[in-house]
Amino acid sequence: MGNKLHKWLIYVMVILLAAGNLSVISADKANASAGGNVPALAITEIVVKSDGDGQPYEYVEIYNTTSKDINLEKYQLQYFTTNMTNPANRWQITNKSIKAKETLVLWLKKYNDPDVPLWDFNSNYSVLLTKEQVYEVKLTSSAQGLHDSSLRKVGIAGADGVPISTALINDGGADGFTNRSVIYQIGNSTEMAKIENNSQATPGEVMKSQYIGPATPSELTAVPQNKAVLLNWEPVEGASAYKVYSNFYSEPVTVIDATSYTVEGLANNQVYEFRITSMDSEGNESPGSPSATVIPQEIVDTEAPAPPAGLTHVGGKDYVTLKWKKSVEQDLAGYRVYINGTVYDTSETNSITVSPLKLDREYTFEVTAYDRAGNESVKSAPHLASPSETVPVPELLITEVVPDTDNYAGYDAFEFIEVFNNSAQPIDLNGYRLKSGNWNVEITNTLVIDSWDSHVFWTRRQEIAPIPTIAFNHYYFSSYKSKYVDEEHYTILGNIGGLVNSGTQAVAILNPQGTEVVKANYSGDLVSLGNSVIFGYPKDGSITMETLAGHHRATPGWIEEDQAPSRPVADGISPQPPANISAEAGNGEVRVTWESTGDDDIYRYHIYKDGILEFSIPPSKQEFTLSLLTGNKDVVLEMSAEDLSGNVSSKSAPITVRPAHQLITQEERTPHSRDPKYQGLWDISEDGPIIPGLVQDLVPQGIAYYKKEDWVLTINYLDDGRPGTLTVTNATTGKLLKSVIMLNTDGTPYTGHAGGLTVSKDHGWIASENYLFQFSLSDLVKAKNNDEIRFINQIPVPVNAAYNVYDEGILWVGEFYEAKSYPTDPSHHLVNRKGITQYAWMIGYNLQSSNDMLSGMQWSGKQDEQAIPDYVLSTTDKVQGAIVQKKGITLSTSYGRANDSVLYRYEHPLKEAPHGSVTIGQKEVPLWYLDGAGAKPRESIEAIPMPEGIVVVGRELYVLFESGANKYRYTTTYPMDRMLKIDLKTLMKDDKDIIKEDRKNSKDE
């Protein structure tokens, strides 16, 4: 048996299965006899009673008597009890073939012992069978198995259920001798003839006494040559010829009067497998020899690698993890691990986890190295190891998951799993698996996580594939580029189901042997949009992570202090803090540089902003740029160094810097392709100015036109704590003139969610949450680029102010309604004249002609008293912007990244008497419904998703979009970097045509 496994090669089965010229017998043909009445498949050996509790090593050996491989798909192993014509059990075989002139061991995997490994089977019988030589027949109840003493029949049947051959056990007496077999004669009958029981078990080998013919050839060797292989074997007494079987030949080659053969026409660096049979003068053929695998080479390599050294282990409750020094062999293909003298498995990395093992048992481990030419080293020195009651903290930790994020195509777009290497050595995850829910994905390439480092796995459904990789970093870090997860630290797991947001869920990592090495559980009540569930290392001796918190700010790429155990302490000496620290203030950012401490065991450099840890940087870098900073505000910076032992230096001397506000630019990143779906819109529109500030994370909301200066104004918010920004673009040239930062009335930065923007005679008005913010247009005219403007009033209003518009002395303010995310005051939910509930208001204020302000009757000037409007309009929901003119009111409606927008146009309601009234404060305010009851609303052509404000500029309707903002551009279906200019005359002409048609229909009725 030693030669059988002396030169195993990696990838053998993959290449054999892929070889197109393999000849395989179909199911129906296999039922035919091999010659005469000899069955194609013969039962040659059965062990009815094995050693071990529950007898977990019972098997039935079958033999392919033909010269063709047989595909066993849907074949059956049958077991007959009291009825010898109708089997009590039919165990189906799938995904398995049996080679010509070769055996297959059908191992009965007991229901109560499903995890007994193959190496344990081999140890029980002192053999070295491979996975390819064994098929595990999974029994389906604890009562199933082979009887030790009662008469039973075993059969191997085709896919049609008809037995090909059968064999009796316990015929004439009990065959149940522990680890001893019943052997059968291969003859011209489907009913196998029993030779003897209590025989030495030889799984995988047919003995000479079991067949008619010469002995099986021995000592087969395969010597690689350039595009050829030289085969040699020992002569067999009584043999007149030999047959060479190979995955290279469709039919075996007959060799006469020779015990060697050169196979030519092969491809170099490909794996080939050869077996030899012998034949006598009467045509009787022996079983095949053990396989010899070989790789032809232009320059033949026959030198084996050095044996692995430095074996160490860590024991768990039912496993042992082995590690050894990495081989320096240039053409190393992998390592082979032996347990108690039998092969356990191979590994491409210098570690492996062996399981399942028994806690009270000692095992002997040995490791060999083999190269790409098939040369295998001698075994390493034996290493004794046992499982341990005390389970160490796993080397791989699952530290963070984000199961719920913004959507793309209806699916969470930025879910991730963060994995941390909790060891002093790099870990290659090649062959490991990640699983959660209904998916289980293997890492099929080299993926190394450095010691004490993290790696992010971005889980993505197939529908999310169009999203570019930069979108992940933008989602979690906006434009803070120094925090971006680089390509070496994240991997996309594509075309999988992703993470589930609800219920009780689990994420697990399995090693290449299929054993779970770490697991993390979370529940739906810990999950929220864009936030993470974070985990700490197991402290209970298990492999299950401790859940620390949900709804946590996501930090892909780095962990917090309590998520992993302390690293081993080599010394207690703290390193020096970084030297020669320099901080250079810029626009919205500060670039920090420093010099190394000179220590060779630095783990991270820490940067503190205003006394709080901002980020930790690996020792390979001596530069970091703090971004997303508010301008004209001091920032105090400090640094420290931490070594591998966890010692942290003192902080450096504080450095105070003051960055300016970020500079706003006007950049078109994605020219839109004018989707034919919106052709009606393109026919009446053209591209407008590039929307300013998209690259700088601005989210556009409101738009206004200041006719006196020919300025198009936009108001934008940022959701990272930086103040809102107002931009000024020349309407004629489309060029950005300047941008200004908005400040509250007390001089603090305005950080609210800016919504609408409009201008009256002398003032600008920003609709934001429950307020109207008022500023002076003269301040805007005088301001230079990147200046600051302070609001002159912050006026509370009785709506969730989302948009506003000024016309004919009336300042209108409206709210956006969406039931789940943007509810409105229940008192605003009114049933219109058509019996339909409308959920939003648009309120109007008469501005004083003398000063363009609200009067004291409208607002007392107190922050705790709302300004009382003069008009209330009940509107439809999801309104983003409005235009009010003498000819009517236009509402822009939209919601969602993928939903088209629609313009609705109504007759001006103030032309009619009020439809009712509502009480606001102590005042009865007249009410009108925008419901089309008196004049039907006109619904425009569909527009692209995510419009915000709209404004009339001359004869054009300008539409502002937020879809091009960094916050949305990667998840919307149609990112827009430009405003759109719609021909207002054509749009209104469409209105007139609709009105005429309505009047005609009314007369006809």
PyMOL commands that set and color helices and strands:
alter all, ss='L'
color gray80, all
select helices_A, chain A and resi 3-5+12-18+27-30+118-125+131-133+208-210+462-464+470-477+481-483+487-489+524-526+561-563+676-682+777-782+826-828+909-911+984-1004
alter helices_A, ss='H'
color red, helices_A
select strands_A, chain A and resi 24-25+33-35+38-39+41-47+59-64+69-71+76-80+89-92+97-98+103-109+134-138+152-157+163-169+180-185+193-200+221-225+228-232+241-246+253-256+260-264+272-279+292-294+312-315+320-323+332-339+342-347+351-354+363-371+383-385+396-402+407-408+411-412+416-421+427-428+433-436+439-442+448-449+454-459+490-493+504-510+516-523+531-536+546-553+579-585+590-595+602-609+612-617+623-626+635-643+655-657+685-690+699-706+711-717+725-730+736-743+754-759+763-776+788-790+793-807+810-815+830-831+837-838+840-846+871-875+879-885+888-893+902-906+916-920+923-929+938-939+947-953+956-961+978-983
alter strands_A, ss='S'
color yellow, strands_A
deselect
rebuild
show_as cartoon
